Amino acid sequence: MSKNSLTLGYFLQYSLDSRVVIELKDETAVEGILSNCDSKTLNIELIDAVLYRRRTQSPPLRSPSIFVKGRNIRFIHFEDYPVF
């Protein structure tokens, strides 16, 4: 197994089409289906996305797709963990 295959980027590439919730550093959360991921920068594209802003009274924002910069990600939750 190569060193590159042990990275978070590789895991995310393997997990495409999985439903995820991404927590951002500003406490915003984005839920959607993982459609694309750059394995080096961890930039992520979600489809069928819902954006939840914490500490506001605004309703969730729905979007057909959303782009998340890797440097803004705090944590990624997976609905179903892929089996290796």
C-alpha positions in Angstrom: 0.0 0.0 0.0 1.5 3.3 -1.0 1.8 6.3 1.3 -0.7 8.3 -0.8 -3.4 5.7 -0.2 -3.4 6.4 3.5 -4.4 10.0 3.3 -7.7 11.7 4.1 -7.9 12.7 0.5 -7.8 9.1 -0.7 -10.5 8.2 1.8 -12.7 11.0 0.5 -12.1 9.9 -3.1 -13.1 6.4 -2.1 -16.3 7.8 -0.4 -17.7 9.6 -3.4 -21.5 9.4 -3.6 -21.8 9.1 0.2 -24.0 11.4 2.2 -21.9 13.5 4.5 -22.2 16.5 7.0 -19.3 18.9 6.9 -18.7 21.1 9.9 -16.9 24.3 9.0 -14.7 26.4 11.3 -17.3 29.2 11.5 -19.7 26.6 13.0 -21.8 26.4 9.8 -22.7 22.8 8.7 -23.3 21.6 5.2 -25.1 18.3 4.4 -25.1 16.7 1.0 -23.8 14.0 -1.3 -20.1 14.0 -1.9 -19.7 14.4 -5.6 -16.1 15.6 -6.0 -13.0 16.0 -3.9 -9.5 17.3 -4.5 -7.2 14.8 -2.7 -4.5 17.5 -2.1 -6.4 20.5 -1.0 -9.5 18.7 0.3 -11.8 21.1 -1.6 -15.1 19.3 -1.8 -18.2 19.6 -3.9 -21.6 18.4 -2.6 -24.8 17.9 -4.5 -28.3 18.1 -3.2 -26.8 20.3 -0.4 -28.4 22.0 2.6 -26.5 24.7 4.5 -27.3 25.2 8.2 -26.1 28.4 9.8 -25.7 28.1 13.6 -26.7 30.9 16.0 -29.1 32.4 13.5 -32.8 32.2 13.1 -32.6 31.8 9.3 -34.0 28.6 7.7 -31.7 26.1 6.1 -30.5 27.1 2.6 -31.0 24.4 -0.1 -28.8 24.3 -3.2 -28.3 21.8 -6.1 -24.6 22.0 -5.5 -22.1 23.7 -3.2 -18.3 24.0 -3.1 -16.4 23.9 0.2 -12.8 24.9 0.5 -10.7 22.4 2.4 -9.1 25.0 4.6 -12.5 25.9 6.1 -13.4 22.3 7.1 -13.3 21.4 10.8 -14.9 17.9 10.7 -16.6 15.5 8.3 -19.4 13.1 9.4 -20.3 10.1 7.3 -23.8 8.6 7.3 -22.5 5.2 6.2 -18.8 4.4 6.6 -17.4 2.6 3.5 -16.0 -0.8 4.1 -12.4 -1.3 2.9 
